[in-house]
Amino acid sequence: MSILIKNVILTDDHGFGNRSVNVLVENKIIKKITEECITADEIIDGRGDLLIPGFYNTHCHAAMTALRGYADDLPLDRWLFEKIFPAEDKLTERIVACASELAVAEMIRGGVVSFSDMYFFMDETARAAINSGIKLNLSRGYTSDANTTPENDFRFNETLDLLSKFNGAEDGRIIVDMCIHGEYTNAEAPMRRIGEYAKEHGLGIQIHVSETQNEHEQCIARHGMTPIAYFESLGVLDASVCAAHCVKVTDGDIAIMAKHGVSASHNPVSNLKLGSGIMPVRKLIDGGVNVALGTDGASSNNRLDLLREMQLAALLHKGAQEDPTVTNAREMLKIATENGAMAQGRSDCGRLEVGYRADLVLISVDELNNIPLYDKYSMLAYSARSSDVRMNMVDGRVLYLDGEFKTLDVEKIKYESKRTLKDFFI
Amino acid sequence: MSILIKNVILTDDHGFGNRSVNVLVENKIIKKITEECITADEIIDGRGDLLIPGFYNTHCHAAMTALRGYADDLPLDRWLFEKIFPAEDKLTERIVACASELAVAEMIRGGVVSFSDMYFFMDETARAAINSGIKLNLSRGYTSDANTTPENDFRFNETLDLLSKFNGAEDGRIIVDMCIHGEYTNAEAPMRRIGEYAKEHGLGIQIHVSETQNEHEQCIARHGMTPIAYFESLGVLDASVCAAHCVKVTDGDIAIMAKHGVSASHNPVSNLKLGSGIMPVRKLIDGGVNVALGTDGASSNNRLDLLREMQLAALLHKGAQEDPTVTNAREMLKIATENGAMAQGRSDCGRLEVGYRADLVLISVDELNNIPLYDKYSMLAYSARSSDVRMNMVDGRVLYLDGEFKTLDVEKIKYESKRTLKDFFI
């Protein structure tokens, strides 16, 4: 089965300028990018719009969509202890299933082709991803104390169960990662064991790292080291790690991250909304760290909109450092796409190149906010809206096109979400 | 002619909770807000969506939409002197007309009911506003040097001409303000004269104030005073002033602004994108200053999307001050609506209350990103998208409803903009 996405424009690194090109997709893969007239089994008319690699959301808790808008504008400790933790205690498989479906639909609508998720009842989130066609790196949220022995711990065993059921499923679309929720929610021995297990089995690890000043300082008080240095000392960074937030990382941390190939998931909306601060993104990039983007959960965002995340990243560091050259639009697109795929261990994804997986997004240039079009990178980083996404394709399969979800019954998802989620926690 | 907007929900300050209400509009005015069944000449079905006051954009250069994406990621001086000023030298009435129409259409689509504008060829921007139905506070950008005598200066005379033609036009929908572009682009005597003239005739003044550290410090070096203190010393603040940016204002400036009733137009996207910095918004509000929101021009934004501006303001200060309680969602809605109307001198606008002008916006709650709906203020400040705007009504006239522009031929505007604006400056 072949699909031709005809009459599109590409970003300038492709060398076509604003000339119309045709992109042929076959068996999940980008087969040809050409100005020639070719044909295929199915044809999608690009109508002169901009085709780019899809967005990779490298840090999310999809099920927390159930708590969107439930507890905003509170101090972090009241938010967590009075609202979020008590609500999470009431979560059921049914709520997680429903909220995951809602989250996946929102992400597909906004051009997200793949997301990393850390939570519980992860079978439900896996099913939502499998049914929808989106890519997923799932991890069972892992916390422990000094008495925990991983092999006898239900959280660890759930991870083993998820690995056997889902890792590599759907021709690699679903990947199972290990998880260390954070340094402050785990004991030393279990973290060492998870690092070893991940390294032995070639698995990734999702971790929250240095999200807040408190977390960062308490780790130093406990261990005489920053969280990154502590994780290095435990051997955890010998596995393939994606570290979410990294707001408070030091220059020394950045050197350690680069040395071990740790990816940093930048979550600017969540970090602002919770009052955590601003990641030193320029230092991380210049230090050789693979920086990607994430939305975090909808309770601290409140959208799952990676384009918005990219646009905030494009603006924020210029303003915070009072220097408009700190970041640039082209670099931001790379962070949102190629670097995200790399953070998820998907080396054949994230680029619009022959031989790569066809994870593609079509953005309408015919919107009031995108006219005139001088610079396609600027359009993406500063003016496009997630509602300008016309098409979302994952592994060569169209998930969304011109208002229509191809794999999901979105009216049913909205109806079920309204009926099931609202007022559940109150 | 009466219009009933039936079956809507309102924000919680109205006391209806989530119950369905009907809003009756007659002769431009909100006549009745009731749970009772009533009827009218025309009925708009709210379908349970959220009706709010429209957004007031208190700082814009609409014609700079022509330069959207034309010069991004550059240092401020190169941006201005190599790109923006040379391009502006080539601007024609036709370009300003076309770019203003494009800007107005984008603003209407995003729920902006009124905008303040500072530029030149302002007849064209006035016409775009008059034809579209949006409200406008226009001002002719005013710069001067030591040799300028306002009464013999074409810029001043253009302002007098605009006053006679447009001030109070369309039953008050169009207001003409005076302008002082900035302290750094004007000489003392003309600024004094503009202050006097505005005061004598009860006119507002639009000014750029303390946008950058350079501007702020150079004023101190020149006059031994901050820009705000200097404007006070010239008598300028005795008129009704809307000061754009105020990024670098001091505690002393804030006290002066509060004393004189100066409004501050917060432009967070532009201030970040140009590397200007972050306005001390909490200090301004706590100091008694009327803080409103603005987009600035599309060349430093690159959208004219006040909801995005409100959402960035809602997030930014929490993160910059590392305190999630610095601002709250409800306060942000007031800044985007009521405070904006006040900054424009429109005391009968900006609130959804009986007797106020019917400047109303309907936001769809049935979007993936707005489900579940726990808190309507949170929805507006954190999760809604400008594409969720279903209706934009100004002075009781529907300008946009469910995909249809009622006063503009948007396909023609897009076609003309693409033909006229692109490549003009290169």
Chai-1 contact restraints between the chains, C-beta under 6 A:
chainA,res_idxA,chainB,res_idxB,connection_type,confidence,min_distance_angstrom,max_distance_angstrom,comment,restraint_id
A,G69,B,Y374,contact,1.0,0.0,6.0,A-B,restraint_1
A,G69,B,D375,contact,1.0,0.0,6.0,A-B,restraint_2
A,G69,B,S378,contact,1.0,0.0,6.0,A-B,restraint_3
A,G69,B,M379,contact,1.0,0.0,6.0,A-B,restraint_4
A,Y70,B,Y374,contact,1.0,0.0,6.0,A-B,restraint_5
A,D72,B,S378,contact,1.0,0.0,6.0,A-B,restraint_6
A,D73,B,N328,contact,1.0,0.0,6.0,A-B,restraint_7
A,P75,B,T325,contact,1.0,0.0,6.0,A-B,restraint_8
A,A105,B,L368,contact,1.0,0.0,6.0,A-B,restraint_9
A,E106,B,L368,contact,1.0,0.0,6.0,A-B,restraint_10
A,E106,B,N369,contact,1.0,0.0,6.0,A-B,restraint_11
A,N271,B,G319,contact,1.0,0.0,6.0,A-B,restraint_12
A,L272,B,L315,contact,1.0,0.0,6.0,A-B,restraint_13
A,L272,B,K318,contact,1.0,0.0,6.0,A-B,restraint_14
A,L272,B,G319,contact,1.0,0.0,6.0,A-B,restraint_15
A,K273,B,L315,contact,1.0,0.0,6.0,A-B,restraint_16
A,L274,B,P324,contact,1.0,0.0,6.0,A-B,restraint_17
A,G275,B,K318,contact,1.0,0.0,6.0,A-B,restraint_18
A,G275,B,E322,contact,1.0,0.0,6.0,A-B,restraint_19
A,G275,B,D323,contact,1.0,0.0,6.0,A-B,restraint_20
A,G275,B,P324,contact,1.0,0.0,6.0,A-B,restraint_21
A,G277,B,E322,contact,1.0,0.0,6.0,A-B,restraint_22
A,I278,B,G319,contact,1.0,0.0,6.0,A-B,restraint_23
A,N302,B,Y382,contact,1.0,0.0,6.0,A-B,restraint_24
A,N302,B,S383,contact,1.0,0.0,6.0,A-B,restraint_25
A,R303,B,N369,contact,1.0,0.0,6.0,A-B,restraint_26
A,R303,B,S383,contact,1.0,0.0,6.0,A-B,restraint_27
A,L315,B,L272,contact,1.0,0.0,6.0,A-B,restraint_28
A,L315,B,K273,contact,1.0,0.0,6.0,A-B,restraint_29
A,K318,B,L272,contact,1.0,0.0,6.0,A-B,restraint_30
A,K318,B,G275,contact,1.0,0.0,6.0,A-B,restraint_31
A,G319,B,N271,contact,1.0,0.0,6.0,A-B,restraint_32
A,G319,B,L272,contact,1.0,0.0,6.0,A-B,restraint_33
A,G319,B,I278,contact,1.0,0.0,6.0,A-B,restraint_34
A,E322,B,G275,contact,1.0,0.0,6.0,A-B,restraint_35
A,E322,B,G277,contact,1.0,0.0,6.0,A-B,restraint_36
A,D323,B,G275,contact,1.0,0.0,6.0,A-B,restraint_37
A,P324,B,L274,contact,1.0,0.0,6.0,A-B,restraint_38
A,P324,B,G275,contact,1.0,0.0,6.0,A-B,restraint_39
A,T325,B,P75,contact,1.0,0.0,6.0,A-B,restraint_40
A,N328,B,D73,contact,1.0,0.0,6.0,A-B,restraint_41
A,L368,B,A105,contact,1.0,0.0,6.0,A-B,restraint_42
A,L368,B,E106,contact,1.0,0.0,6.0,A-B,restraint_43
A,N369,B,E106,contact,1.0,0.0,6.0,A-B,restraint_44
A,N369,B,R303,contact,1.0,0.0,6.0,A-B,restraint_45
A,I371,B,S417,contact,1.0,0.0,6.0,A-B,restraint_46
A,I371,B,K418,contact,1.0,0.0,6.0,A-B,restraint_47
A,P372,B,L421,contact,1.0,0.0,6.0,A-B,restraint_48
A,P372,B,K422,contact,1.0,0.0,6.0,A-B,restraint_49
A,Y374,B,G69,contact,1.0,0.0,6.0,A-B,restraint_50
A,Y374,B,Y70,contact,1.0,0.0,6.0,A-B,restraint_51
A,D375,B,G69,contact,1.0,0.0,6.0,A-B,restraint_52
A,S378,B,G69,contact,1.0,0.0,6.0,A-B,restraint_53
A,S378,B,D72,contact,1.0,0.0,6.0,A-B,restraint_54
A,M379,B,G69,contact,1.0,0.0,6.0,A-B,restraint_55
A,Y382,B,N302,contact,1.0,0.0,6.0,A-B,restraint_56
A,S383,B,N302,contact,1.0,0.0,6.0,A-B,restraint_57
A,S383,B,R303,contact,1.0,0.0,6.0,A-B,restraint_58
A,R385,B,S387,contact,1.0,0.0,6.0,A-B,restraint_59
A,S387,B,R385,contact,1.0,0.0,6.0,A-B,restraint_60
A,S387,B,S387,contact,1.0,0.0,6.0,A-B,restraint_61
A,S417,B,I371,contact,1.0,0.0,6.0,A-B,restraint_62
A,K418,B,I371,contact,1.0,0.0,6.0,A-B,restraint_63
A,L421,B,P372,contact,1.0,0.0,6.0,A-B,restraint_64
A,K422,B,P372,contact,1.0,0.0,6.0,A-B,restraint_65
